[in-house]
C-alpha cells in the first residue's frame, strides 16, 4: 500500500482533548511540537495532509496554517463526507489514506481507511475500529508515533531522517 493522505482529528488526537478558556473567553489548546515536526515531514515527503474536526476553533486554523495542512474542515458533523471530497479531488483511494481518531464520530472513517489509528486514551469505540492502538495519548506524541509507524510501514524512515540532517 502506498500512503498518499494522512488525516487528523484534533481534540483528543492532536491535543489531549481538554478545552481551556482564559478570562477573556479565548480558547487555549496545547499542541505537541514533535507531532508538528512529523506533520511537516509528511508534507516534505509529498504526502497530503488534512484536518477534519467536529469543533470550530481559531486556534486550530492557526496551527493548520503553521503546519501547511492541505485541507482544513471544522465544525463537521459527518466527517466521512469531507474525507470523500478530498479523496475525489486528489484521486486518492481509502487504502492510500491514514486517519487518527479518538471517539465514536471517527469510527466510520477508521473502519474504511487503509491505515487507522487510535491514541491510547481514545474511547473503546475508536480503539475497536482502529487497526493500530497507539501507546501515546492524544496531545502527548500520538500523532508522531502514528507518523513514524507509517514511515516504517511505507519504507520512508530513511528519507524522513535525511530531511533533518
C-alpha positions as CSV (number, residue, x, y, z in Angstrom):
1,X,0.0,0.0,0.0
2,X,1.2,3.5,-0.8
3,X,0.5,6.3,1.6
4,X,-0.9,9.5,-0.1
5,X,-3.0,11.2,2.5
6,X,-2.9,11.5,6.4
7,X,-6.0,12.9,8.1
8,X,-6.2,14.1,11.7
9,X,-8.9,14.6,14.2
10,X,-7.9,17.4,16.6
11,X,-9.4,17.2,20.1
12,X,-8.1,14.0,21.7
13,X,-5.6,13.3,18.9
14,X,-3.6,16.5,18.1
15,X,-4.4,17.7,21.7
16,X,-5.2,15.9,24.9
17,X,-8.9,16.7,24.5
18,X,-9.0,19.4,27.1
19,X,-10.6,22.7,26.1
20,X,-9.4,25.7,28.1
21,X,-10.7,29.2,28.1
22,X,-8.9,32.3,29.5
23,X,-10.6,35.2,31.4
24,X,-11.5,36.9,28.1
25,X,-13.2,33.7,26.8
26,X,-10.4,32.9,24.3
27,X,-9.8,29.2,23.7
28,X,-6.5,27.7,24.5
29,X,-5.2,24.4,23.1
30,X,-1.8,22.7,23.6
31,X,-0.1,21.1,20.7
32,X,2.9,18.8,20.7
33,X,5.9,20.2,18.8
34,X,7.2,16.7,18.0
35,X,3.8,15.9,16.4
36,X,4.2,19.1,14.4
37,X,7.6,18.1,13.0
38,X,6.2,14.8,12.0
39,X,3.3,16.5,10.1
40,X,5.7,18.9,8.4
41,X,7.8,15.9,7.4
42,X,4.8,14.3,5.7
43,X,4.4,17.3,3.5
44,X,8.1,17.4,2.7
45,X,7.8,13.8,1.5
46,X,4.9,14.7,-0.8
47,X,2.1,13.2,1.4
48,X,-1.1,15.3,1.6
49,X,-2.5,16.2,5.0
50,X,-5.9,17.1,6.3
51,X,-7.7,18.0,9.5
52,X,-11.4,17.1,9.9
53,X,-12.8,18.1,13.2
54,X,-16.2,18.4,14.8
55,X,-15.5,21.7,16.6
56,X,-14.7,25.2,15.2
57,X,-11.6,26.8,16.6
58,X,-9.5,29.8,15.6
59,X,-6.5,28.1,17.3
60,X,-6.9,25.1,15.0
61,X,-6.9,27.4,12.0
62,X,-3.6,29.0,13.2
63,X,-2.0,25.6,13.8
64,X,-3.1,24.2,10.5
65,X,-1.7,27.2,8.6
66,X,1.6,27.0,10.6
67,X,2.0,23.3,9.6
68,X,0.9,23.7,6.0
69,X,-2.1,21.4,6.3
70,X,-3.6,20.9,2.8
71,X,-7.2,20.6,3.9
72,X,-9.0,22.0,7.0
73,X,-12.6,21.2,7.7
74,X,-14.0,22.4,11.1
75,X,-17.5,22.1,12.6
76,X,-18.1,18.9,10.7
77,X,-20.8,16.6,11.9
78,X,-20.4,13.8,9.3
79,X,-16.6,13.6,8.8
80,X,-16.8,10.8,6.1
81,X,-18.4,13.3,3.7
82,X,-15.5,15.7,3.9
83,X,-13.0,12.8,3.5
84,X,-14.7,11.7,0.4
85,X,-14.5,15.2,-1.1
86,X,-10.7,15.2,-0.5
87,X,-10.3,11.6,-1.9
88,X,-12.2,12.6,-5.1
89,X,-10.4,15.9,-5.6
90,X,-7.0,14.2,-5.1
91,X,-7.8,10.9,-6.8
92,X,-6.8,9.0,-3.7
93,X,-8.2,5.7,-2.5
94,X,-9.2,4.8,1.0
95,X,-6.5,2.2,1.0
96,X,-3.9,5.0,0.5
97,X,-5.2,7.0,3.4
98,X,-4.3,7.1,7.1
99,X,-6.6,8.5,9.9
100,X,-6.3,9.0,13.6
101,X,-9.5,9.4,15.7
102,X,-10.4,9.1,19.3
103,X,-14.2,8.9,19.6
104,X,-17.4,7.5,18.2
105,X,-17.7,10.2,15.5
106,X,-14.4,8.9,14.0
107,X,-15.5,5.2,13.7
108,X,-16.9,5.5,10.2
109,X,-13.6,6.7,8.8
110,X,-11.4,4.4,11.0
111,X,-13.2,1.4,9.5
112,X,-12.7,2.4,5.9
113,X,-9.1,3.7,5.6
114,X,-6.0,1.6,4.9
115,X,-4.2,2.8,8.0
116,X,-6.3,3.6,11.1
117,X,-5.0,4.7,14.5
118,X,-6.4,5.5,17.9
119,X,-4.5,7.2,20.7
120,X,-4.0,5.3,24.0
121,X,-6.6,7.5,25.7
122,X,-9.2,7.0,22.9
123,X,-12.7,5.7,23.6
124,X,-13.4,2.0,23.3
125,X,-15.4,2.7,20.1
126,X,-12.4,4.3,18.3
127,X,-9.9,1.6,19.6
128,X,-12.2,-1.2,18.4
129,X,-12.4,0.4,14.9
130,X,-8.7,1.1,14.6
131,X,-6.1,-1.3,13.1
132,X,-3.4,0.2,15.4
133,X,-3.8,1.2,19.0
134,X,-1.0,3.7,19.9
135,X,0.9,3.7,23.1
136,X,0.9,7.5,23.3
137,X,-2.0,9.6,24.4
138,X,-3.6,12.3,22.2
139,X,-1.6,15.6,22.6
140,X,1.3,13.6,24.1
141,X,3.0,12.2,21.0
142,X,0.3,10.1,19.4
143,X,0.5,11.9,16.1
144,X,4.3,11.5,16.0
145,X,4.0,7.8,16.9
146,X,1.5,7.3,14.2
147,X,3.6,9.1,11.6
148,X,6.8,7.1,12.5
149,X,4.8,3.8,12.2
150,X,3.5,5.0,8.8
151,X,7.1,5.9,7.7
152,X,8.3,2.5,8.7
153,X,5.5,0.6,7.0
154,X,5.9,2.6,3.8
155,X,9.7,2.4,3.8
156,X,10.1,6.1,4.3
157,X,12.1,6.1,7.6
158,X,15.4,6.8,5.9
159,X,14.0,9.6,3.8
160,X,12.4,11.1,7.0
161,X,15.7,11.1,8.9
162,X,17.6,12.6,5.9
163,X,15.1,15.5,5.8
164,X,16.5,16.8,9.1
165,X,20.3,16.1,8.7
